[in-house]
Amino acid sequence: MAIVSILLPVYNAESTISETIQSIINQTYKDWELYIINDGSVDKTEEIILSFKDDRIKYLKNNKNRGLIYTLNRGLSIAQCKYIARMDADDICMSTRLEKQVAYLDSHPEVIICGAQIEYFGTKSNKYVKLSFPTKDKILKEMLAFSTCFAHPTVMMRKDIIVKNKLQYDYDYKNAEDYCMWINMISLGKFANLDEALVKYRISDAQVSQPYNLQTIKSVMACRRKYLERYLSEDEIKDLFESPIKVWTVKSIKQKISNPRVIEACYLSLERYSLGSLLYYVFSADVFKLGFGAFVRYMKRFVFGKNPIYYNSNLV
């Protein structure tokens, strides 16, 4: 049996799927099986997939367009290998991706999910830009306070953890199903990201110009609430999401939770950015505890005031 099952959902990807499949065939690590699940494509995607003659490629079709979450869960249920890797139909694997992630997981049995850095490509500028994610378990789990901590197409997970805990992607968190999955895995083992770009992540012109999707915003906010359920009571969570956040709210939260990213998220969701709130931020020493990056993000809110992490009057 192969060691890595790669899950590749695909929908109308005739212009990119060939390059994606070829990047997997070109891996230096050869002990894999690739599950390509066609989610009702109506273009030439199927024809292109079937042109690849490799016994390690397993091709499946949904009976109709069922959506990404259904397709991912179908993949989780049929994957047979020790490790499960993710891939998207318009991205490209670096040739050593599988080799390096398998080696890392083999030598770190306490780690249940391993991601990597990504390079953006495909924009009008045609420049490759590395997007960095933290690498350490504690920081990754703290990061989940307000965002995902992995680039989803880079992850490799342990199959036995998925099976033992009956993990699936949740339909209630559409467009943030991966974010929800990582929250569900927090207590099951350690997280890690390799400090190297192992996937090229394609950004189309449409992606660059598209506005924020309301469904995505709602799902992300729901994930943030779900994360806080580990630390705060329901009433305390309601105070953060259903009422304007004031400086005294930050003071109260700091007495209950030490996660620096939760505290930062409170600062980034203040109802009002005033001289008083800035002075408290500085003289409470949070400016040092939360780090320079957090201070820059706070000052952007102070000047421009937008995009609260928690309370959002448009969603209440």
C-alpha positions as CSV (number, residue, x, y, z in Angstrom):
1,M,0.0,0.0,0.0
2,A,1.1,3.5,-0.7
3,I,2.0,5.9,2.1
4,V,0.3,9.1,1.0
5,S,-3.2,9.6,-0.3
6,I,-3.6,12.9,-2.1
7,L,-7.1,14.4,-2.3
8,L,-7.7,16.5,-5.4
9,P,-11.2,17.9,-5.8
10,V,-11.8,19.4,-9.3
11,Y,-14.5,21.4,-10.9
12,N,-14.2,22.9,-14.4
13,A,-10.4,23.2,-14.3
14,E,-9.5,22.4,-17.9
15,S,-7.0,25.2,-18.1
16,T,-4.9,24.1,-15.0
17,I,-5.5,20.5,-14.1
18,S,-2.9,19.1,-16.4
19,E,-0.1,21.1,-14.8
20,T,-1.4,20.2,-11.3
21,I,-1.4,16.5,-12.0
22,Q,2.0,16.6,-13.6
23,S,3.5,18.3,-10.5
24,I,2.4,15.3,-8.5
25,I,3.7,12.8,-11.0
26,N,7.0,14.7,-10.8
27,Q,7.4,14.3,-7.1
28,T,10.7,12.9,-5.8
29,Y,8.7,10.8,-3.4
30,K,6.9,8.1,-5.4
31,D,4.9,6.1,-2.8
32,W,1.6,7.9,-3.3
33,E,-1.9,7.5,-4.7
34,L,-3.9,10.4,-6.1
35,Y,-7.7,10.6,-5.7
36,I,-9.1,13.0,-8.3
37,I,-12.7,13.6,-7.6
38,N,-14.6,15.4,-10.4
39,D,-17.4,17.4,-8.9
40,G,-19.6,17.6,-12.0
41,S,-17.3,19.5,-14.4
42,V,-18.9,20.4,-17.7
43,D,-15.8,21.4,-19.6
44,K,-12.9,19.2,-20.8
45,T,-11.6,18.5,-17.3
46,E,-12.5,14.8,-17.5
47,E,-10.9,14.3,-20.9
48,I,-7.6,15.8,-19.6
49,I,-7.6,13.7,-16.5
50,L,-8.2,10.5,-18.4
51,S,-5.2,11.3,-20.7
52,F,-2.9,10.5,-17.8
53,K,-1.9,6.8,-17.7
54,D,-0.6,6.2,-14.2
55,D,-1.9,3.4,-12.0
56,R,-1.5,5.5,-8.9
57,I,-4.2,7.9,-10.2
58,K,-7.7,7.0,-9.0
59,Y,-10.5,8.9,-10.8
60,L,-13.9,9.3,-9.3
61,K,-17.0,11.4,-10.2
62,N,-19.8,12.8,-8.1
63,N,-23.2,12.2,-9.6
64,K,-23.7,15.9,-9.8
65,N,-22.1,19.1,-8.6
66,R,-22.1,18.6,-4.8
67,G,-19.7,21.3,-3.7
68,L,-16.3,21.3,-2.1
69,I,-17.2,20.1,1.4
70,Y,-19.0,17.0,0.1
71,T,-16.2,16.2,-2.2
72,L,-13.5,16.6,0.5
73,N,-15.4,14.4,2.9
74,R,-15.8,11.8,0.2
75,G,-12.1,11.8,-0.3
76,L,-11.5,11.5,3.5
77,S,-13.7,8.4,3.6
78,I,-11.9,6.6,0.7
79,A,-8.3,7.5,1.4
80,Q,-6.4,4.4,2.5
81,C,-2.9,5.6,3.3
82,K,-1.0,6.5,6.4
83,Y,-1.0,10.2,5.5
84,I,-3.6,12.3,3.7
85,A,-2.4,15.3,1.6
86,R,-4.5,18.1,0.1
87,M,-4.1,19.6,-3.3
88,D,-6.2,22.0,-5.3
89,A,-6.8,21.8,-9.1
90,D,-5.1,25.0,-10.0
91,D,-2.0,24.8,-7.8
92,I,1.4,23.3,-8.3
93,C,3.4,21.1,-5.9
94,M,7.1,21.7,-5.6
95,S,8.9,18.5,-6.6
96,T,10.1,17.7,-3.0
97,R,6.8,18.5,-1.3
98,L,5.7,15.0,-0.4
99,E,9.2,13.8,0.4
100,K,9.8,16.6,2.9
101,Q,6.4,16.4,4.6
102,V,6.5,12.6,4.9
103,A,10.0,12.8,6.4
104,Y,8.9,15.4,8.9
105,L,5.8,13.5,10.1
106,D,7.8,10.2,10.3
107,S,10.3,11.9,12.6
108,H,7.8,13.8,14.6
109,P,5.1,11.3,15.7
110,E,3.5,13.9,18.0
111,V,2.6,16.1,15.0
112,I,-0.8,15.3,13.5
113,I,-0.9,17.8,10.7
114,C,1.9,19.4,8.7
115,G,1.6,22.3,6.4
116,A,4.1,24.5,4.5
117,Q,4.6,27.9,3.1
118,I,3.2,28.9,-0.3
119,E,4.1,31.1,-3.2
120,Y,1.5,33.2,-4.9
121,F,1.6,33.2,-8.7
122,G,-0.6,34.0,-11.6
123,T,-1.4,37.7,-10.9
124,K,-0.9,40.4,-13.5
125,S,2.5,41.2,-12.1
126,N,3.5,37.5,-12.6
127,K,5.7,37.8,-9.6
128,Y,6.2,35.0,-7.1
129,V,5.6,36.1,-3.5
130,K,6.0,33.8,-0.5
131,L,3.3,33.9,2.1
132,S,4.6,32.9,5.5
133,F,2.8,31.0,8.2
134,P,4.2,30.3,11.7
135,T,5.9,27.0,12.2
136,K,5.5,26.3,15.9
137,D,2.6,24.4,17.5
138,K,1.8,27.0,20.2
139,I,1.8,30.0,17.8
140,L,-0.3,28.1,15.2
141,K,-3.0,27.2,17.7
142,E,-3.0,30.8,19.1
143,M,-3.4,32.1,15.5
144,L,-6.7,30.2,15.2
145,A,-8.2,32.9,17.4
146,F,-8.9,35.0,14.3
147,S,-7.6,33.2,11.2
148,T,-6.6,29.8,9.8
149,C,-3.1,28.7,10.6
150,F,-2.5,26.6,7.5
151,A,-2.6,27.1,3.7
152,H,-5.1,24.3,3.1
153,P,-3.6,23.0,-0.2
154,T,-0.3,22.4,1.7
155,V,-1.5,20.2,4.5
156,M,-0.7,16.6,5.2
157,M,-2.6,14.8,8.0
158,R,-2.5,11.5,9.8
159,K,-5.2,9.2,8.5
160,D,-5.6,7.4,11.9
161,I,-6.4,10.7,13.6
162,I,-9.1,11.4,11.1
163,V,-10.6,7.9,11.5
164,K,-10.3,7.7,15.3
165,N,-12.0,11.0,15.9
166,K,-14.5,10.7,13.0
167,L,-13.4,14.1,11.6
168,Q,-15.1,15.6,8.6
169,Y,-15.3,19.0,7.0
170,D,-18.4,20.8,8.5
171,Y,-21.2,22.0,6.1
172,D,-22.1,24.8,8.6
173,Y,-18.8,26.5,7.9
174,K,-18.9,26.9,4.1
175,N,-15.8,28.6,2.7
176,A,-14.1,28.3,6.1
177,E,-14.4,24.5,6.4
178,D,-10.7,24.1,6.8
179,Y,-10.5,26.7,9.6
180,C,-13.2,24.8,11.5
181,M,-11.4,21.5,10.9
182,W,-8.1,22.8,12.5
183,I,-10.1,24.1,15.5
184,N,-11.6,20.6,16.0
185,M,-8.0,19.1,15.9
186,I,-6.4,21.5,18.5
187,S,-6.5,19.0,21.4
188,L,-5.6,15.9,19.3
189,G,-1.9,16.5,18.8
190,K,0.6,19.1,17.7
191,F,0.6,21.3,14.6
192,A,3.5,22.3,12.4
193,N,4.4,24.2,9.2
194,L,7.6,23.6,7.3
195,D,9.5,26.8,6.8
196,E,9.7,26.4,3.1
197,A,7.3,27.1,0.2
198,L,6.2,23.7,-1.1
199,V,3.1,24.7,-3.1
200,K,2.6,27.4,-5.7
201,Y,-0.8,28.9,-5.1
202,R,-2.5,30.3,-8.2
203,I,-4.2,33.7,-7.9
204,S,-6.4,34.6,-10.9
205,D,-7.4,38.1,-11.8
206,A,-10.9,37.3,-10.8
207,Q,-9.7,36.3,-7.3
208,V,-7.7,39.6,-7.0
209,S,-10.7,41.7,-7.8
210,Q,-13.6,39.9,-6.2
211,P,-15.2,41.4,-3.1
212,Y,-15.4,39.7,0.3
213,N,-18.2,37.0,0.2
214,L,-20.8,37.5,3.0
215,Q,-21.0,33.7,3.5
216,T,-17.2,33.5,4.0
217,I,-17.3,36.4,6.5
218,K,-20.1,34.7,8.5
219,S,-18.3,31.3,8.5
220,V,-15.1,32.9,9.6
221,M,-16.9,34.7,12.4
222,A,-18.5,31.4,13.4
223,C,-15.1,29.8,13.6
224,R,-13.8,32.5,15.8
225,R,-16.7,32.0,18.2
226,K,-16.1,28.2,18.1
227,Y,-12.5,28.7,19.0
228,L,-13.4,30.9,22.0
229,E,-15.7,28.2,23.4
230,R,-12.6,26.5,24.6
231,Y,-11.8,29.5,26.9
232,L,-14.8,31.6,27.7
233,S,-18.4,31.2,28.8
234,E,-21.3,31.7,26.4
235,D,-22.2,35.1,28.0
236,E,-18.6,36.3,27.6
237,I,-18.5,35.2,24.0
238,K,-21.8,37.1,23.4
239,D,-20.2,40.2,24.9
240,L,-17.4,40.0,22.2
241,F,-19.7,39.3,19.2
242,E,-23.0,40.9,20.0
243,S,-22.0,44.2,21.8
244,P,-19.5,46.9,20.8
245,I,-16.1,46.2,22.4
246,K,-14.7,48.8,24.7
247,V,-11.4,49.1,26.5
248,W,-12.9,47.7,29.7
249,T,-13.9,44.7,27.7
250,V,-10.3,44.1,26.8
251,K,-9.3,44.5,30.5
252,S,-11.9,41.9,31.5
253,I,-10.8,39.4,28.8
254,K,-7.2,39.7,29.9
255,Q,-8.1,38.4,33.3
256,K,-9.6,35.3,31.9
257,I,-7.4,34.3,29.0
258,S,-3.7,34.7,28.2
259,N,-3.8,33.9,24.5
260,P,-2.1,37.0,22.9
261,R,-4.0,36.7,19.7
262,V,-7.4,36.8,21.4
263,I,-6.3,39.9,23.2
264,E,-5.1,41.4,20.0
265,A,-8.4,40.5,18.3
266,C,-10.2,42.5,21.0
267,Y,-8.1,45.5,20.3
268,L,-8.7,45.2,16.6
269,S,-12.5,45.2,17.3
270,L,-12.8,48.3,19.5
271,E,-15.9,50.3,19.0
272,R,-13.8,53.5,19.2
273,Y,-10.2,54.2,18.6
274,S,-9.3,57.2,20.8
275,L,-6.3,58.7,22.5
276,G,-7.4,56.9,25.7
277,S,-7.5,53.5,24.0
278,L,-4.1,54.1,22.5
279,L,-2.6,55.2,25.9
280,Y,-4.0,52.1,27.6
281,Y,-2.6,49.9,24.8
282,V,0.8,51.4,25.4
283,F,1.0,51.8,29.2
284,S,-0.6,48.4,29.9
285,A,2.5,47.0,28.2
286,D,0.4,45.2,25.6
287,V,2.3,47.0,23.0
288,F,5.3,44.9,24.0
289,K,3.5,41.7,25.0
290,L,1.6,41.4,21.7
291,G,4.6,42.3,19.4
292,F,5.4,44.8,16.7
293,G,3.1,43.2,14.1
294,A,0.1,43.5,16.4
295,F,1.0,47.2,17.0
296,V,1.1,47.9,13.3
297,R,-2.3,46.2,12.8
298,Y,-3.7,48.2,15.8
299,M,-2.4,51.5,14.4
300,K,-4.0,50.8,11.0
301,R,-7.4,50.4,12.8
302,F,-6.6,53.5,14.8
303,V,-6.2,55.5,11.6
304,F,-8.6,53.8,9.3
305,G,-11.0,51.9,11.6
306,K,-12.4,48.9,9.8
307,N,-12.8,45.1,9.6
308,P,-13.4,44.2,13.3
309,I,-12.3,40.7,14.2
310,Y,-15.1,40.0,16.6
311,Y,-18.1,42.4,17.0
312,N,-19.4,43.5,13.6
313,S,-22.5,45.6,13.5
314,N,-23.2,44.5,10.0
315,L,-23.6,40.9,11.1
316,V,-25.5,41.3,14.3
